[in-house]
Amino acid sequence: MLPRPRALRQILIPFLALVVSMFSVAILANSTTIAQDEGGAAVAAAAPAAQGNPAPKTENMLVKTWKSLGTMYAITFLIMSIVLVALVVRAIIAVQKNNFVPPDLLQGINTSLDEKNAQAAVELVQADDSLVGTLVSAGLGKIQKGKEAVTEAMQVAGDSETMRLEQMLSYIALIGNIAPMVGLLGTVQGMVASFGTIASSPQTPKPNELANGIEQALYTTLVGLYLAIPAIAIYNILRNRVHRLIMSAGSESEEIIEKFQSLSK
């Protein structure tokens, strides 16, 4: 089922607006944090400056996060984020109602059947690539063999389409499941590095010698959860929507088939 251009515009425009808004909020929040850090650093630097000590440097939060994660984990999470956004956009476009139960198709079929023009209705069904069109086409191919054959053909077509959609959505769930595991791996690696520093030090290590490993452990877990929570939530929302639309398409298809059968008597 290919998304129609109108449906594509209807979903992409709000989604892009949401993405831009989120980036704007993130940039604003980041700028506010930096400004607060700079203000606090200026106050804190007054005393050291009076004593001739250099003022502490402030660092952008994005840069700090990248350094805390380490290059390997930062690139891994970045790739996962890009793939997740692409999968979500693709899924949202695919689960539009027009791809399952297009009102124009239903209206055209019902009008043709009310006018006793079965051929026109068949042509409308065959020219449409929505789920209703797929199910009705499968049913019409077996309509001469009886109701059971029609039901079985529609069931097979519906199961095939359901499997395809669930497979597409499963990649979103996959990222939702993998992201915390990657974060956990970073956590373990960071803690191993910190304990390795303790074990190899002849004396009690200073806190700043342990900070890098602990910081990596915390940041990898945090970013992994940031990815996993929305991914799992979106997967479940879209999966429930797919099931509702499939049930609706099945109901509409059965009604259309019954009208075809009544007309052929």
C-alpha positions, 0 to 999 in steps of 0.5 A: 500500500503506497501512501497517497500524496495528500496523506503524505503531506498531511502527516509530514507537515505536522511531523516536521513542525514538531521536529523543528519545535523540539529542536528549537526547545532543545536549543533554547534549553541548551542556551539557557543552561549555558547562560546559567553556567556562564553566570555561575562561573563568572561569580565563582571565578571572582574569588579564584581570579582575585587570588590569581587562579584561572577561572574554570572553563564552561562546556557546551552540553552537547559537547560534554555529552559526546565526550562523556559517551565516548566516540564509539557510543556517541556514534552508535546512539546517533545512528540509532536515533537517525534510524528510529526517526526514519522508521517512525516517519515511514510507519506513521505514513503507512498507518494512515486511514486512507491506506486501509479504509479510503472513504472515496473508494467506499463511496465509489463502490457503494454508488456503483453497486447501488446503480447495479453497475458491478463492473464499475465497482470491480474496476474501482477495487482493482485500481485501488491499492488500499487494504480494503481494495486488496481484501475485496479483490482477493474475495472477488477472485473466489466469489464463484466458489462460494462464501467459504472460499471468499472468506478464506481468500480474504483471510489469507490476504489480511494475514499477509498484510498484517504480517507485513505491517507488524514486521515494519513496526517491529524494527521500532521495537527492536531499537527500543529493546537494543538501546537500553542494552547498549546503555547497559554495556556502556555502564558496565564498561565505564564501571570496569574502567573506574575499578581498573583505575582503583586496582592499578593505583598504588594509593587511593585515586583522586575523584577526578581519576574515577570520574571519566568511567563513572560519567560514561556509565551514567551517560550511556544509560541515560541516552539509552533510556532516552531512545528506548522509552519513546521507541517502545511507546510509539511502537505500541501506539502504532501497533494498536492503530494498525489492529483497529484499522485492519478490523475496520477494513475487514468489516467494510470488505465483508459488507462490500462482498455481501453486496456483490453476492446479492447483486449476482443472485 
